[in-house]
């Protein structure tokens, strides 16, 4: 899996990093620990979320950049990618659901951008 150049361009991100790594087992443990049980059923859809997101955004917090991918299934599933600087790759940091109100607020504020389907 990779972060597509079209996504980087849409978000205005200048980086050569593209590769995404994650441990399905590790992510599952993280989700269970954080009690994000409602998105466990979407673990098998991670490729679909990365390859075909409905919305993408950037969260800049504490001078660290996190990419946000949102796919609208029965629930709005938000997947967070962060940079693993020691390996020069992105990794999946978390995944959780967001309600329509939060999704619409993030779209309205410009934090999330709609991805054109080609």
Buried (B, 14 or more C-beta within 10 A) or exposed (E): BEBBEEBBEBBEBEEEBBEBEBEEEEBEEBBEEEEBEEBEEBEEBBEEBBEEBBBBBBBEEEEEBBBBBBBEBEBBBBBBBBBBEEEEBBBBBBBBBBEEEEBEEBBEEEBBBEBEEE
